[in-house]
Amino acid sequence: MNEPASVLVVGAGVVGTATARALQRAGHAVTLVDSAEPGRATSYGNAGFIAIDHVLPLARPSTLRRLPKMLMDRDGPLTVHLPSLPSLLPWMARFALAAYSAAEVKKGVDSFGTLMAEANIAWKAEIQASGLGELFRSKGALYVYESEESFASGADERELQKAKGTEFEVVDGNRARELAPGLSAHIVRGVYYPHGMHTTNPYRVVAALAERFAADGGTVVRGRVRGFGRDGNRVTSVQLTDSELPAKALVIAAGRASGELTRLLGFNAPLVAERGYHVMLAPDNVRFELPVSPAARGFFITPMEEGLRVAGTVELAAPHQPPSWHRADLLVRHLKDIFPGVGGAELSRWIGERPSLPDFRPAIGRAPRLANVYCGYGHQHVGLTLATATGRLIARQMEGEELPETLLACDPGRFG
Ligand SMILES: Cc1cc2nc3c(=O)[nH]c(=O)nc-3n(C[C@H](O)[C@H](O)[C@H](O)COP(=O)(O)OP(=O)(O)OC[C@H]3O[C@@H](n4cnc5c(N)ncnc54)[C@H](O)[C@@H]3O)c2cc1C
């Protein structure tokens, strides 16, 4: 262990890599550690949407009310991997408590207001600073509805978006079909977000951030973190399989696996894998340029570099379970309902694990009872969106700045 101590960021997904960049810009010597190549886990295959319109966290009463119907439907937007059910019950109970509590829902709304405002600024700044412009498109985004009832069920969220200053336009089916040619005739409504932005390759975003990080003097180390050296309430090193790295400070950004590391440090991160799938299709007959989401079906259709990405839906599962590929088949069926005639041959399919805490708020900031450990995990459906904001917030806290009060709701110590 001869090298000088640096800030060690564990996890080179989009959150860890963006955090490493922010810390580097703040003047720290930073080492990014991952057991795999940067960007190959959940950050690889998401829908690519910078979802700053997402201001109403999923832990809320309306999600709970819809749960029984959703769970009865094997092809619905949410399902449970049944063999995992016993191990998921404690998480589900915590989720229900958070969703039923008006105080917890308010914390979610307030913290997401702050986080999304920060995300909006942070991505624009990072795209500029890291030269990522060719990987992003500002073409807006369109949510589409197959019935008036389904459109009406999003009224609360739209009210909140209006209050937070998010611009959108409610459109009829014909206007939706102009915005996204090929859309089925049965779509009755749309909500168009003119400022929506997406990436055409989420993996390349992480790879490019990691490359810039290394080019600007950051160190990238391949290795699985298995333990920590401690001196009282400070972490002094990180133990890999056959080496040890000295640590000035530590950031845990290991996605779904973060709980395994926090346990070693004496605090809880009750994360589950909210699994989602994607299918890449050759770009046949695609005449639209913006992400389209049939809101009630819980997925996105995003035009990307290689073709059309159909990504989303939720399958709650314990870690390390085999994929349920019928969920990927389902995505293709959904696509054919919403865009009959769009999309060519299947190019690839993928499964990813959204790292989700039961209150659906991420853990961002200083770890409990430890002087030099910070957290950035639990970003569930919006990790791409919140990655750069997370990095900036952690960098500011490391400089001694207090986080905004609304972000106390994202305190990593809240699960004990
Ligand atoms: C189908 C789907 C669609 C999505 N669409 C969107 C979207 O449109 N917009 C959006 O904002 N979000 C979206 N998301 C969510 C987003 O992809 C995730 O929130 C985000 O990728 C999480 O990033 P992360 O860096 O926390 O985790 P990961 O990308 O999983 O990275 C964690 C890293 O930690 C490493 N690691 C773990 N343990 C260790 C260890 N002990 N030692 C060393 N390294 C370790 C892993 O190898 C991995 O590289 C989607 C997710 C899915 C599944």
The ligand as a Tripos MOL2 file, in Angstrom:
@<TRIPOS>MOLECULE
LIG
   53    58     1     0     0
SMALL
NO_CHARGES

@<TRIPOS>ATOM
      1 C1        -35.0670   -1.1350  -17.8010 C.3       1 LIG1
      2 C2        -34.5320    0.0870  -17.0990 C.ar      1 LIG1
      3 C3        -34.7840    1.3470  -17.6140 C.ar      1 LIG1
      4 C4        -34.3010    2.4830  -16.9770 C.ar      1 LIG1
      5 N1        -34.5080    3.7120  -17.5460 N.ar      1 LIG1
      6 C5        -34.0110    4.8210  -16.9410 C.ar      1 LIG1
      7 C6        -34.1560    6.1070  -17.5570 C.ar      1 LIG1
      8 O1        -34.6690    6.2270  -18.6760 O.2       1 LIG1
      9 N2        -33.6890    7.1980  -16.8900 N.ar      1 LIG1
     10 C7        -33.0700    7.0920  -15.6740 C.ar      1 LIG1
     11 O2        -32.7110    8.1030  -15.0990 O.2       1 LIG1
     12 N3        -32.8720    5.8800  -15.0920 N.ar      1 LIG1
     13 C8        -33.3200    4.7480  -15.6910 C.ar      1 LIG1
     14 N4        -33.1260    3.5180  -15.1200 N.ar      1 LIG1
     15 C9        -32.4540    3.4420  -13.8130 C.3       1 LIG1
     16 C10       -30.9330    3.5340  -13.9270 C.3       1 LIG1
     17 O3        -30.4490    2.7230  -14.9770 O.3       1 LIG1
     18 C11       -30.2850    3.1150  -12.5990 C.3       1 LIG1
     19 O4        -30.8770    3.8410  -11.5370 O.3       1 LIG1
     20 C12       -28.7920    3.4120  -12.6230 C.3       1 LIG1
     21 O5        -28.1820    2.7720  -13.7220 O.3       1 LIG1
     22 C13       -28.1210    2.9590  -11.3430 C.3       1 LIG1
     23 O6        -26.7610    3.3140  -11.4720 O.3       1 LIG1
     24 P1        -25.6950    2.9310  -10.3710 P.3       1 LIG1
     25 O7        -24.4230    3.5670  -10.7870 O.co2     1 LIG1
     26 O8        -26.2460    3.2130   -9.0230 O.co2     1 LIG1
     27 O9        -25.6050    1.3210  -10.4470 O.3       1 LIG1
     28 P2        -24.8970    0.3500  -11.4940 P.3       1 LIG1
     29 O10       -24.9520    0.8520  -12.8740 O.co2     1 LIG1
     30 O11       -25.4920   -0.9980  -11.2330 O.co2     1 LIG1
     31 O12       -23.3680    0.3690  -11.0510 O.3       1 LIG1
     32 C14       -22.9220   -0.1920   -9.8430 C.3       1 LIG1
     33 C15       -21.4910   -0.6530  -10.0580 C.3       1 LIG1
     34 O13       -20.9480   -1.0900   -8.8050 O.3       1 LIG1
     35 C16       -20.0890   -2.1820   -9.0500 C.3       1 LIG1
     36 N5        -19.9240   -2.9250   -7.7960 N.ar      1 LIG1
     37 C17       -20.9040   -3.4840   -7.0410 C.ar      1 LIG1
     38 N6        -20.3580   -4.0670   -5.9510 N.ar      1 LIG1
     39 C18       -19.0190   -3.8630   -6.0240 C.ar      1 LIG1
     40 C19       -17.9220   -4.2420   -5.1970 C.ar      1 LIG1
     41 N7        -18.0820   -4.9110   -4.0430 N.pl3     1 LIG1
     42 N8        -16.6680   -3.9010   -5.5840 N.ar      1 LIG1
     43 C20       -16.4630   -3.1950   -6.7480 C.ar      1 LIG1
     44 N9        -17.4780   -2.8190   -7.5510 N.ar      1 LIG1
     45 C21       -18.7340   -3.1440   -7.2020 C.ar      1 LIG1
     46 C22       -20.7990   -2.9600  -10.1490 C.3       1 LIG1
     47 O14       -19.9040   -3.8050  -10.8610 O.3       1 LIG1
     48 C23       -21.3830   -1.8410  -11.0110 C.3       1 LIG1
     49 O15       -20.5400   -1.5000  -12.0900 O.3       1 LIG1
     50 C24       -33.5850    2.3480  -15.7510 C.ar      1 LIG1
     51 C25       -33.3160    1.0920  -15.2350 C.ar      1 LIG1
     52 C26       -33.7640   -0.0450  -15.9040 C.ar      1 LIG1
     53 C27       -33.4480   -1.4000  -15.3490 C.3       1 LIG1
@<TRIPOS>BOND
     1     1     2 1
     2     2     3 ar
     3     2    52 ar
     4     3     4 ar
     5     4     5 ar
     6     4    50 ar
     7     5     6 ar
     8     6     7 ar
     9     6    13 1
    10     7     8 2
    11     7     9 ar
    12     9    10 ar
    13    10    11 2
    14    10    12 ar
    15    12    13 ar
    16    13    14 ar
    17    14    15 1
    18    14    50 ar
    19    15    16 1
    20    16    17 1
    21    16    18 1
    22    18    19 1
    23    18    20 1
    24    20    21 1
    25    20    22 1
    26    22    23 1
    27    23    24 1
    28    24    25 2
    29    24    26 1
    30    24    27 1
    31    27    28 1
    32    28    29 2
    33    28    30 1
    34    28    31 1
    35    31    32 1
    36    32    33 1
    37    33    34 1
    38    33    48 1
    39    34    35 1
    40    35    36 1
    41    35    46 1
    42    36    37 ar
    43    36    45 ar
    44    37    38 ar
    45    38    39 ar
    46    39    40 ar
    47    39    45 ar
    48    40    41 1
    49    40    42 ar
    50    42    43 ar
    51    43    44 ar
    52    44    45 ar
    53    46    47 1
    54    46    48 1
    55    48    49 1
    56    50    51 ar
    57    51    52 ar
    58    52    53 1
@<TRIPOS>SUBSTRUCTURE
     1 LIG1         1 GROUP 0 **** ****
